[in-house]
């Protein structure tokens, strides 16, 4: 079927666009033949109004009566609150357009005009026909005004039906070799006239920059450069809508935007020269049609497209036409692809005028969602609240870190409608949170946490499982609560804590507990920096750079964080790391992003960062004895000063909190022994055996061992073998451990 450019003349396209805007203003949800009748009569003069006046009709009377017919058909009389009103094409318009195409064929006209559309409305819509008959204008009288033009050539007979971009998908258009614009392009202005493009909210500055560039005499080829999902294609679609409405300067008024489909250009070109022939035919058609603006999305694909031995690629074929100003082209690409391809091809780059498309703010993204809300509600048959739109922007911005606004927020709302639209309930914040959690594969509590409950749960578990370190536990709980409050910097990790103290006092153990209760579905990412003391091992963390062995292989840090962005990352033994590792850690603490060996930006903004060091360790158990905030504050200041001397001010200033761990005394170590026996008791209880242990055993283990690991080793090496001997020799349901006569006794 021919493209819409060959079907509708400019006058009809203008009337169609203005009719759609009229429906938006009056709150008519369906673009129907009655609405087109009002548009033809209201937005004249045109061939249809001229014919009606010649017969003796009163345009004011006809317009008023057709408006009443339209109002009687309208199912929605008011513009719904909360955003842009989306108008869809009514099914009854199909017969109208097919009939209009038949009238165009009868008149041998090159394109469908407003008069052909009016005749089709009268023939297919009895309500409008009765209005015209009421003022003495019948269909036969108007058909008599149909002027038949002499046939100058034998054109291809158009298929009787709806114009290509009205009611049909652009990718379903068959290839037309006699019209390269129709064969290899999609007419965006035609889609805008048919109401097939979504409304574009905001982006006025970028659209104005494109218009200014197109109006220039030289270098009038805009190049949109921005991250994926920021709306570069939508900006061009907004320009197409402005062109249809005539809201552009006279220099580009009447222009049409054709989106080039590179896949169609390349598809089927088996032999040398076929691709060049297609592209040159397209450029020749664009030269002849001076109102044509070519749009190349993903413009980096033209570099190398269609190239083979002894042939030119698409970019080298385009360069001469662009340099001479024979064609006008809008291109769009990402910042990464621009640096990789365009910047290296200086000749191609200087023929375009670069326009930066930055990620919209949260307020602008909410406005975009409000503009799309009506169409999404109609498609999913649901009600989307303002709370849902705000939550989609907030939660996707906080948790979906590898994509950009507004694309990721739109995806959340669309998927939410697909999942919860059938419930019939208004969709709000909870449904948005569940959608984001499903997309990320994390528990709902990670996306929509109950901060007070989460902090209380972590505190309860730490106090139950950790002996001693009361001040450290309190500081960790405060950091957990602060991490999930809105006051934190969203461009940095959730928290960055330094655990300082001697070995075997619970630094890594507390990190494991925090990870288990913050992110149950994500493992603790533990990096032992003692393994990265040499420079040649640093690449194992972030990946080898290009040109080095191992480039492209997996690494120990960034790959794991990309798989589990919501996790606790533990950097153990920080004081043993190579200086380059320390510099990289400072980068991720400051910006929340780290670049790996392949150039990918990995986000740590949803990660909970813990670093352990022996810097600032207390010298003896006696120094650690004491209570109160004064003792804790003194230890904290001592830890900060030690880290400043060891790592520098740049590191200290990037840390949220320094948490000192003091050595464990006999009392705390007895608590460690008790906790260890409780764990052994739970394992035995699974086999029907009860384990009892005297307090004297715990106290003795605490007195004779200097740290927690020694306590656990003593239990494992001295007591557990005795328990095994008892269970192996005697069938018993209970085991009792005692300290008797200077030794451990198991009965």
C-alpha positions, 0 to 999 in steps of 0.5 A: 500500500502506498505511503500516506505521503501519496494518499493525503494532500497537505490540506487534508493532513492539516485538517486531520491534525487540527481535528485531533487537537479539537478532540483533545480540547473538547474531551472527545476520546475517539477520532470519529467521522463526525469529528472529521466533519466538524474539522473540515467545516471549522478549519477552512477554507478548503475544497469541501467548504467551497463546494458546500457554499457553491451549492448554497449551504450555510457553513455556520449552520452546518458546523453547529449541527455537526457539532451537536451530532458529535456531542451526542456520540461523545462518551467522555465530555470532560478532560480527565484530571491529571494530564494530557488527553489522549485521542484514539482512532475510531474503528468506523474511520476505516470505511471512511478512508477506504471510501475517500480513496475510491473518490480520489481514484474516481477523480484521478487526483494524485492525493486524497483531499478534504472534499474526498473525505467529506464525500466519504463521510456523507456516504458512510455516516448517516447522521452527518448526511442527514444534517447536510440534507436538512439544509438542502445539500445531498450527496448527489449534488456534492458528487456532481462537483467532483472534478475528474482530472485527465489521466496523464500517466498510468499510475499504479492503482492504489489499494482501496483502504486506509492510508498506510500510517492510519490503522496499519503498523509502519513495519508492515508496509511492503517494499516499494521499489519505485518510491524509495522513501516509501520503501525504506522510510517511515513517515513520522509526520503522517503518523503524527497526523493520524494521532499514532504518536504519543504526546511529548511533554517537555523537551522544549529547549531541545526541540527549539534547538533542532528547529533553529539548526534546521533553519540554518543555511549551512550545517543544518543537520542536527545530531542528538546525543544522549544516554539510552532512554532519555527520549531522543526519538520522542523529541523528533516525534514531537517535532513531527507533531509541530510540523503538522500543526504548523507551529514552526518557522516558515523556513521549515513549514511544510517539511516532512520527516522520514525515519530511515530504516537501515534494516530494510536498506541492508536486507537482501543485498547479497551482491556488491553494489545492491546496497549502494544502489538502494541508498543512492536511490533514497538520496536521489528521492530526498534531493528531488523532494526538498521538503524531505527531512531524513531521520537516522536513529541509532546513527552509529549504525550507518558507519560500516553499514553495507560495506564490503570489499571494494564498496563504500559504507552508508556514511561515506555515501552520505557525506557528499550529499550532506556537505553540498546541502542537498539533503537535510538529516537528523541523527541520534546516537548515544554518548558512548557510540558518539565517542566510539564512531562519530568522533573518530570520523571527523569528516562525518562529525563536522557535517552535523550540529551536536545537540545534547539530550540530557536525562530529565529531572524527576519533576520533568519525568513525572510530567512525562508520565502524566502526559502518558497516563491516559493512553496507558489507562485506556490500554490496561483498563485501569486507574493510575494514581498520582501517587503511582507516578511519583513512586515510579520516578522515585523508586526507579531512580533509586533502584534501577541504576543502569538505565535513564529517565524517562524510559525506566519510569515509563517501563515501570508504569507500563509493566505495573498496568500489565500485571495489576490492571485486571484487579480493577483497583486504583494502582498506587505506590505498593503496586509500583514497588512490587513491579520494581522488586520483580524487575530487580529480582529482590524482596519487596522490603528492599524496594519499599522498606519499613525503615523502623522495622528494618533497623529494629530487626538488625539491632535485635539480631546483632544483640542476639548473635554478637557478644560485646561491642555494644557501642559498635552495634548501636553505630551500625544500627544507626547507619542502617536506619540512615541509609534508607531515609530520604536525607541521604545523598542518592549519588553515593552508596547507601552507607560507607562504614569503616570497622577498625579494631584488632583481629577476631573481634567481630568485624566480619561477623557483624558484616555477615549479619547485616548482609543476611538481614538487609539483602536476604537474596543477595550474598555478601560480596567479600573482597579480601584486599590482602590478596591485592597487595601487588599491582599485577593483581589489581586487574582481578578486581575490575578487569583487564584494560583493552590490549591486555591478557584477560580483557573481557574476562569476569572479575571479582568486584564489578561483575558481582556488583552488576549481578547484585547491585543491592548487596553488602560489599565488604572490603577486608584488610584495607590497610594491606591493599595496593594504593591503586585499589585504594584510589578506586575505592575512594572513587566509588565512595565519592561518586557511587560509580566505578568504571571496569576494564571494559568501560562499563559504569557500575553503580554502587549506589544501592550497595552498603559498603563496609571496610575493615582495618586494624588501624587504631587497634587498642593495645590491651584488654585493660584499655578497653574496659569501661562504659559510657559515650566518652570512652566510645568517642575517644576510641572513634577519634583515635580510629579516625586519626589512625586512618588519616595517617594511614590513608590520608584526608581524601579517604577519611572525608569520604567515609560516613562513619568510623566504628571502633571495635574494642578487644574482647575481655573474658566476660565477652569471650564467655558470651562468644562461647555461649553463642557457639554452644547454642549453634552446636546445640541447634545442630544436635537438636536436629538429630534428637540430641539435647546439649546442656552446658554449665556456665563454668565451661563458658567462663573457663573458655573465656579465661583461657582464650584471648579472642573469639576465634581461639574460643571457637577453636577450643570448642572445636578441638577440645570439646566437640571430639568428646561429644563425638565419642559419647554419641558414637559409643552410647545411644543417648538423648542428652549430652552434658558438658561440665568443667571438672577437676581442671578439664572438660567433661562430657557425660 
